[in-house]
Every structure is written in C-alpha cells, then in structure tokens.
Amino acid sequence: MAISRFDLYSVPDSASFALFTRFHSRIIGGGVRPGQRLFVFSRQFLAAWFAFTVVFLAVAYGVGVAPAAVSELGDRIVTLLSGGDVPDEPIRPAAVGGAGPRIIVPTIGIAAPIVFPESASLDALNMALLRGVAHYPGSALPGDSGTVFLFGHSTGLAVVNNKNFEVFNRVSELAAGDTIRLHYGGREYWYRVQSIELKRTDAAVIDLTRSSARRLVLTTCNVFGGLDDRFIVTAEFVGSYPLSSGRSTVGSSS
C-alpha cells in the first residue's frame, strides 16, 4: 500500500509508528525501537548544529561582522576571561547625543565630538582641535586592538569663544576606575581609567604599536598653549554596547 502523509496521520498512533518504522527502515538503519534510534539521530543532529552555530558566531565576532547582541556577548566573555569587570549598566546604555563619533566622560562633564583628520600634518591636527577632540591618524579605532589615541585642548582662561579650547580642562580630575565612553560606528565603547600622569613632553611617548591589548590614551597640555608638560590618561577596554535612543548618556552614572 502506498503511504502518503494523509494515510500516516489518519491511522491510530501505534499503527502509525509501525508504518513509519517500516517505511523509513532503509534511511535510519532498520530495527527501530520506540525511543531509541530516532532520538539518537535527533541528539546527534542537534549537537552538530549547535557546534556549527557556535563556531560560525565565534568567527563572525572575530572579524567584526556579528550581530550587535552577539558582539556584546562576545565582549563580555572576553572581558571576563581577561580578568576584567563587566559593567552593570543595561545593554542599551545611551542615546547618541549628537551625530557622529563622540567622547563622553560623565564624571568630569565631557561630551564632545571626535574629529578624524585625514593626515598627521600640524595644520590638519590644529584644524581638528578647533572642532573637537582629535583622533591621531594611524592609531587604533574604538574597540580595535592597539591604542586609540585622542588629544584635545585645555586652558586656564576663564572665558573662551571656542568651547573646544577647554574640552579637556578637567582631565586631571579623573581617577582610576572612572569610565570613558566613545561613540563610534553605532556602538558605545567603554574604557576604564587605569592611570593619570603628568609628564614632560619629551618623555610623553605614546606607543602606537599594534598589539592584542585594547586601550585608550587621552592627552592634553597642562596649560593653554603649553609645550613643556602633558597629562596622559591611560584606560583599558571594558566592553561595547549598541547605541539606542532611549536616554541621555551625559550625567548618567558610570
């Protein structure tokens, strides 16, 4: 008798299983007993599919093309494995707060655009500083391995016409453990301050060599136009999160 889908589901359960077993005996090896080979096959298939999915998502995370939720989970796992602390902030941490890349440091009131000059010429860097905090060309991008190097103006003047001249005025007030947030590419990257140092300019060398470590370095002069000393802030990467439009970052807890 020819077995159709309708015939199979029209007979009682016990007869249905017997017909199904005979019909598929060549496919699954014959001799099927209820609760045995069918479930063994299912377990093997599910295990293989799970392993494939894990490997695929791991590769996607490694090359930076994973979905936002996977990237976030991957960042948290990497942070835990490296011995760092995962922040308790919810997964959707911030509103964009303005178009384009930004640096936000709630503890000292910084909320400024990040400018990416096309070259490291003095003119290009000075023009970038007029518009915000400058990203040094050739340094790492937020979230990437290596050093993200940002620098900005600071001044002791009471009044300035261009607020970007005082964007890093309070950098010296940062403390170890403070959070620095960077908006870039639709994500918010968190860095935790490790150290704040005042160094002579000739000793303030920033290592931009590519490495597996992910860190952020901020620098500014200690007085407006000063050439002798620099504040150097070093921070370690903590994690990244997809940006949302739910609430403001500035003024929120770190």
N, C-alpha and C positions, 0 to 999 in steps of 0.2 A: 504494500500500500504506500502510496506517495504521501510523505509527511509535509504538510505546509504549516506555516506559523499559526494559522487558524485552527488546524487539527490539533496541534500540540497543546494549545491553551484551552481547547474545548473539552479535553478528557480530564478525569479526576487526577489529583496530584500524584498518587502512587503510580498510576499508569503513565502519566506524563513523564515522570523521572525515568521509568523503564524505557520508554520510546526514545527519550533524549539520549540516554546512555548508549543504546544500540546504534542510533543514528550517527553519533559523534565518536564511536569507539576507535575509528582509524585515526582521528585527529589527535585525541588525547591519550592514545595508547591502549585502550580497551580495559576491561576488568574494573570499571569504575564502581566504587562503593560509595554510598551516600556519605558526605562529609569528609572524603579523602582526597582524591586526585584533583577534583575541581578546585578545592580550596588551596591545595598546594600550588597549583598553577597560578591562582589569583595572588597568593602571597609573593611568589617569585616575580610576577609581573609588576606588582606594586612596589616591591623593593627595588627592582631595576629602574622603574620610572622615577622613584624618589631620588635614587643615586644620580640619575641623569640630570634631574632638575637642580639638585644641589650644585653639581659641577658646573652646569650652564650658568646659574646665577652667580657663582663664585667668579667665573671668567668674566661675566658682564660687569661685575663690580670692579674687578681688577683693571679693566680697560675704560671704566668710567661711563658705560652705556646702560647701566642697570636702572630700573625704575626708581623713583625717589624713595619709596618705602624700603626697597632692598638696599639702596645706598646708605640710608640712615641706619638700618640694622647692621650693615657691614661696618660702618664707622664705629658703632657702639661696641661690636665684637672686637674690633682691632684695639680700641681704647682699653677694654677690659683685659685683653691678652697682653697688652704692653704694660699693665700695672697702673693705668691711669684711672681717674674717677669719671664716671659718666654723669653729666649734669642732670639734675632732677627736673629741669624745665620740660614742659609738654612738647610733643613732637612738632606742633605748629607754633613756632616761638615768636614770630614777629611780623609786623606789617612791613612792606617795602620801605615806607618812609621817604620816598623820593625815587625818581627814576635813576637807573644806573648804579654802578658799584658805589658802596658807601662803607665807612668805618664808623662804628658806634661803640662808645665806651660809657655806659651809664654812670659809673661811679665818679667820673670827672666831667660829665656833661659834654662829651664829644659826639657830634653827629655831623659828619662832613662827607662830601663826595671824594671818591678816589679817582685820580686822573692818571691815565696811562700814556705818557709821552712816547712819541714814535722813535726817539733817539735819546742817547745819554749826553748829548751836547749841552753845554751850560745854558744856552739860550732856551732850548726845549725844556730843560728841567725848571728853569726860572718861570717860564710861562705856565707850566703845570702847577707850580706852587701858588700862582696867583688865583688859580681856580679850585684849589683844594689840597688834599694830601696826595703826594706824588708816589707812584709805584716805580721803582727803579727798573728800567728796561733790562731784561735778561735774568732778573730774579724770578723765583717761582710764583705761580699764580695761586690764589687761595685754595687750600685743600690739597695742592700738589706736594710731592716730595721735594725737599730742599727748603730754602729760606725765602719767605715773602718779605721783601724789604720795602718799607714805607717810610717816608720822611715828610716833615711839614714845618711850617714857621712857628715860632713862639716869640713873644715880645713882652717887655715890661711896661710898654706905653699904656697909659690909661685909656686913650681913645685912638681907634684906628678906623680908617674908612673902609678897608677891605678886611672883613672878619677872618679871612683865610690867613692873615698875618698872625693871628693869635690862636689858631686851631689847636696847637699842641702846648698852649700855655701851662696847662696843669699836668703834663705828663709826669713831672717829678713827684706828684702826689699819688701815683699808682703804687699799689702794694702787691706783694706776692700773693697769688690766688685770685686777683681780680680778673674779670672776663673781658676780653676784647672781641667784638663781633664784626665780621666782614660780610657785606652783601655782595655776592658775585654770581652771575650766571643762574639766577633764580633760586639760589640757596644761601643760607646764613651759616658762616663758618665761625666756630668758637675756638678761641685760643686763651689759655690760662697763663697769666703773667708769672714768670719764674724769677726775674731779676730786673732791677733798675740801677744803672750805674752812670756816674759822671766821669767821662774820660777825656783826656787830651785828644785833640783832633788827630794828631799823628799816631795815636795809639788806638783810635776807634776804627779798627779794621773790621769790616763785615764780611764773613766768609759766605760767598755765594756758590760754593761748590755744590753740585747736585749730590744729594745723599738720600738715604732711606728715611731719615728723620724729617718730620714736618714741623716747621717753626715759623714764627713771625718776629720780625725785628722792626721796632719803631725808633726813629732818631730825630732829634731836633737840637738846635743850639740853645745854650743856657741863657743867652740874652739876644735881643733882636740884632741881627747882623753880626753876631759874634762869630769869630773864626777859631777861637782857641779851644773851647770845650764843647762836648756833645753829651746829651743824655741818651743812653742806649737802653731800650726796653726789650727784653727777650721773653717770648711767650711760646708755650708748647701747644700743639694742636690737640683739641679735645674731641670735636665731632662736628657734623654738619647736619642741617635740617632744611627741608623745603620751606620756602617763604610762603606766607599766607597773608591775606588782607584783613585778618581778624582784629588785630590790636597794634598799638604802637610799641616800638622797641624802646625808644628813649624814655628813661625814667623807670623802666621795669627792672626788677631785681636780677642780679647776675647769678 
